[in-house]
Amino acid sequence: MPPTNSKPNAATVADPVRLVVVMDPISEIKPAKDTTLAMLLAAQARGWQIWYAEQQNLWLRDGVPMARLAPLQVQDDLESWYELGESQVQGLAEFDVILMRKDPPFDMEYIYTTYILDRAEEAGVLVVNKPQGLRDMNEKVYTAWFPQCCAPTLITRDMADMHAFLKEHDRIVCKPLYGMGGRSIFVLDRSDKNANVIFETMTDYGTRFAIVQKYLPEIVESGDSRILVIDGEPAPYALARIPSTSDHRGNLAAGATGMGRELNERDRWLVGQIGPELRRRGMLFVGLDVIGGYVTEINVTSPTGVRELDKQFGVNIGGLLMDAIEKRLAVGG
C-alpha cells in the first residue's frame, strides 16, 4: 500500500521519537570532530530511538520507501563511539524523523536517494534537511539568491569570461560546483601562467559550469567562518577556520585550524537575510561560510563544526537542533 499523509508527526512521552540517520559508515568517522555524532548523542539523551542506515540500505518497492535499518547506540567515547544491533527491513513511513547526513559528492546517486526520502516525507516523516531543498540548493550556486550578502561572483563555462573576471579583480578563487572539504580550490593572480590550464580543468574545456569569486584577503587573518543556522536562527558562536601557513584553504579537512568566536553584527545581518528563506524551505540545519563579511557558500548537505564549538564554549548545538525538530514535530512538520 503506498504511503499516505495520515501519519501523525508528533510523538508522545509514552511513544519516544523514532529517528533514522542516513550517513556514511559510522565506523569510519572521526568521533572527536563528527557533527552527526553530536546530533545523535543529543537525540539519544532525550530518549529517542535511533536507527542507522547507509545510502545503499534504502530502496523503493511499489512506491513505498523501505530501508534495512540497524538499532544504534552512541557514546561520547573516542575509542568506542557506537554499537549496532541486528538490522531489519522496515518501512521509512513508520518513523518520525530522518536525518540525511550523507556527505557529498552530490551525484546522481545522492539525487536518487532524495527521491526515496521524498516518499517518506509525503507519508508524514520529517526529513532533515528537506529532500527538495537538498536538490535545489547547490551549495555554491545558491548564493546567487542572496547577492547582497556575497562578494563578486561569476558562474560560467566560458573561459574568456573567467579571464575577464580575473583581470577585473586581480586575484580570484576558482572552484568546481560539486565537492567538499576544499577539494580543487585554486587561488589565481592576474599574472598566473596556470590560469589557462585551471580554467580548462574546471570547465572541462568549456563543457561544464564552474565558479569564480573575488579573492577575500581577510581569510589569512580571520579565516573562513562557519555560521550554523538552525531552523533559520544562528547558533551562538561561529567557527573560524584559519588556513595553515602552507595553504590558502579555510577547510578543516585541508589542515585549517578551527577557532570559535562570537557572532558579530554582520554575521547576524547575514543570517537575517538568508535564515527566513531557509526556514520556509524546510532546511533545519545549514552552514553559512563567511569570509570578510561575505557569504561564499551555503552548505545544506552535511555541514560540520558542532563538535569544535561545543568543546570550546560548553554549548550543545546538537540539542538546539533537537529542540527545532521537536517544535516541527509538534506542529506536524
Buried (B, 14 or more C-beta within 10 A) or exposed (E): EEBEEEBEBBBEEEEBBBBBBBBBEBEEBEBEBBBBBBBBBBBBBBEBBBBBBBBEBBBBEEEBBBBBBBBBEBBEEEEEBBEEEEBEEBBBBBBBBBBBBBBBEBEEEBEEBBEBBBBBBBBBBBBBBBBBBBBEBBBBBBBEEBEEBBBEBBBBBBBEEBBEBBEEBEBBBBBBBBBBEBBEBBBBEEEBEEBEEBBEBBBEEBEEBBBBBBBBEBBEEBBBBBBBBBBBBBBBBBBBBBBEEEBBBBBBEBBBEBBBBEBEEEBEEBBEBBBEBBBEBBBBBBBBBBBBBBBBBBBBBBBBBBBBBBBBBEBBBBBBBBBBBBEBBEEEB
